[in-house]
Amino acid sequence: MSNLALSNSFTANFYNLQFDDALTELIDNLIVPTSITKLEKVIELIDFYSLRASIYHQSVSSLPKLTRYTGGPILDRAEDSTTLAFNALIEVSPHQGANGSQRIDEMVNSALIPARKYLFDIKNSIQAKKNAVLQQLAEVRALNADVKASKKKYLNHSETLHQFEMANQNELVKLMGNLKVSELNEKKAMMGDPEKDEVLLDKDKFIAKEEYRSL
């Protein structure tokens, strides 16, 4: 089998495998990184693709050495090494052949490894934010607990005061009456007694009259 025929056969087998679901899953996880679990799944997929890339690299590298055979062992090996991963990311054409190994290296170094690092950075960033939120949540819960405790104490004190008022109602009424009487007496002491002042005034007038007559 010629190199061209082998490449064409390899390409046909390559794209007959079912990789759409795996690629769709990867894209979905990249587009919707709603949680750390999602990001961890993406990292797992990237690791899986990287592993498959390495295996596929070995398969493609062996292509020139095996061109004298029918191609069956090459195709079987390539099929086994890419069962769920890499043909959706790599285009194999009759013009590439053995150069596919260089393409794999470029993809791993320029795309997969940086992507994996980027995803780890995102994961760490999200974890840091999650920790900050959890810390804030703990503080809010503690504050809420303090508020509830204070409210409970207030209600307990209010109930105790109410019970005291009910149990000592008569004494409290009497005490309030005495306080009012005392308050009135204090006001009189400060302002003076009008009736007493009038008597004193009349007495002064009488004395003044008598003194005038004696002149």
C-alpha positions in Angstrom: 0.0 0.0 0.0 1.4 3.4 -1.0 1.9 6.2 1.4 -1.0 8.1 -0.2 -3.4 5.1 0.0 -2.3 4.4 3.5 -2.9 8.0 4.5 -6.3 8.0 2.8 -7.3 4.7 4.6 -6.1 6.1 7.9 -8.1 9.3 7.5 -11.2 7.4 6.6 -10.9 5.1 9.7 -10.0 8.1 11.8 -13.2 10.0 11.1 -15.4 7.0 11.3 -14.9 6.8 15.0 -17.3 8.4 17.3 -15.7 11.5 18.9 -18.5 14.0 18.7 -19.8 13.3 22.2 -16.4 13.6 23.8 -15.7 16.9 22.0 -19.1 18.3 22.8 -18.6 17.4 26.5 -15.3 19.2 26.5 -16.8 22.3 24.8 -19.8 22.3 27.2 -17.5 22.1 30.2 -15.3 25.0 28.8 -18.3 27.2 28.0 -20.2 26.5 31.3 -17.6 26.3 34.1 -20.3 26.7 36.8 -18.5 24.9 39.5 -15.2 23.5 40.7 -16.5 20.0 39.8 -17.0 21.2 36.2 -13.5 22.6 36.1 -12.1 19.4 37.5 -13.9 17.5 34.8 -12.4 19.7 32.2 -8.9 19.1 33.6 -9.6 15.4 33.5 -10.6 15.6 29.9 -7.5 17.7 29.1 -5.3 15.1 30.8 -7.1 12.4 28.9 -6.5 14.2 25.6 -2.9 14.8 26.4 -2.4 11.1 27.1 -4.1 10.1 23.9 -1.9 12.7 22.1 1.2 11.0 23.4 0.0 7.6 22.3 -1.1 8.9 19.0 2.2 10.6 18.5 4.0 7.2 18.9 1.6 5.7 16.4 2.1 8.4 13.8 5.9 8.3 14.4 6.0 4.7 13.5 4.1 5.2 10.2 7.2 5.5 7.9 8.7 2.3 9.2 5.6 0.3 8.5 4.6 1.4 5.0 5.7 -1.9 3.5 2.9 -3.7 5.4 -0.7 -3.7 4.5 -1.5 -1.0 7.0 -3.7 -3.2 9.2 -1.4 -3.1 12.3 -1.0 0.7 11.9 -4.7 1.3 11.7 -5.5 -1.0 14.5 -3.0 0.7 16.7 -4.1 4.1 15.8 -7.7 3.1 16.4 -6.9 1.8 19.8 -4.9 4.8 20.8 -7.6 7.3 19.8 -10.8 5.6 20.9 -12.4 8.6 22.6 -10.2 11.5 22.0 -7.9 13.1 19.5 -9.3 12.8 16.0 -11.8 15.5 16.7 -8.9 17.9 17.4 -6.5 16.9 14.6 -7.0 16.9 10.9 -5.2 14.1 9.0 -4.9 14.5 5.3 -3.0 12.8 2.5 -0.5 15.6 2.6 0.4 15.2 6.2 1.2 11.5 6.7 4.2 11.1 9.1 4.3 14.9 9.7 1.3 14.3 11.9 3.7 13.7 14.8 5.0 17.2 14.6 1.4 18.5 14.5 0.7 16.5 17.7 3.7 18.0 19.4 2.7 21.5 18.5 -0.8 21.0 19.7 0.2 19.5 23.0 2.8 22.2 23.7 0.9 25.2 22.3 -2.7 24.3 23.3 -3.2 21.5 25.7 -0.5 22.2 28.3 -1.3 26.0 28.5 -5.0 25.1 28.6 -4.5 22.8 31.4 -2.5 25.4 33.4 -5.1 28.0 32.6 -7.8 25.7 34.0 -5.8 25.0 37.1 -5.5 28.8 37.6 -9.2 29.3 37.2 -9.9 26.4 39.6 -7.5 28.0 42.2 -9.1 31.4 41.7 -12.6 30.0 42.1 -11.5 28.0 45.2 -10.0 31.2 46.7 -13.2 33.1 46.1 -15.2 30.2 47.5 -13.1 30.2 50.6 -13.7 34.0 51.0 -17.4 33.5 50.6 -17.4 30.7 53.1 -15.5 32.9 55.5 -18.1 35.7 55.0 -20.9 33.2 55.4 -19.4 32.0 58.7 -19.2 35.6 60.0 -22.8 36.3 58.9 -23.9 33.2 60.7 -22.1 34.1 63.8 -23.6 37.6 63.7 -27.0 36.2 63.2 -26.5 33.9 66.1 -25.5 36.9 68.3 -28.6 38.8 67.2 -30.9 35.8 68.0 -29.2 35.4 71.4 -29.7 39.1 72.2 -33.3 39.0 71.1 -33.9 36.0 73.3 -32.4 37.8 76.3 -34.5 40.8 75.6 -37.6 38.8 75.4 -36.7 36.9 78.6 -36.0 40.2 80.4 -39.3 41.7 79.1 -41.2 38.7 80.3 -39.6 38.9 83.7 -40.4 42.6 84.0 -44.0 41.9 83.0 -44.3 39.2 85.6 -42.9 41.5 88.2 -45.4 44.2 87.3 -48.4 41.8 87.5 -47.2 40.3 90.8 -46.7 43.8 92.4 -49.4 45.7 90.7 -51.0 47.1 93.9 -47.6 48.1 95.4 -46.6 49.8 92.1 -49.9 51.8 92.0 -49.4 52.9 95.6 -45.8 53.8 94.8 -46.8 55.8 91.8 -49.4 57.7 93.9 -46.9 58.5 96.5 -44.5 59.7 93.9 -47.2 62.0 92.5 -47.9 63.4 96.0 -44.2 63.9 96.6 -43.9 65.7 93.3 -46.7 68.0 94.1 -45.2 68.9 97.5 -41.9 69.6 95.8 -43.6 71.9 93.4 -45.4 73.7 96.2 -42.1 74.1 98.1 -40.5 75.6 95.0 -43.4 77.9 94.0 -44.8 78.7 97.5 -48.3 78.3 99.0 -50.7 81.1 97.6 -53.1 81.0 100.6 -50.3 81.3 103.1 -48.7 84.1 101.1 -52.0 86.0 101.1 -52.4 85.8 104.9 -48.8 87.0 105.4 -49.5 89.9 103.0 -52.7 90.9 104.9 -50.7 90.8 108.1 -48.1 93.1 106.7 -50.7 95.5 105.5 -52.4 95.6 109.0 -49.1 96.3 110.7 -48.4 99.1 108.3 -51.8 100.7 108.9 -51.4 100.6 112.7 -47.9 102.2 112.5 -49.3 104.9 110.2 -52.1 105.8 112.7 -49.7 106.0 115.6 -47.8 108.8 113.9 
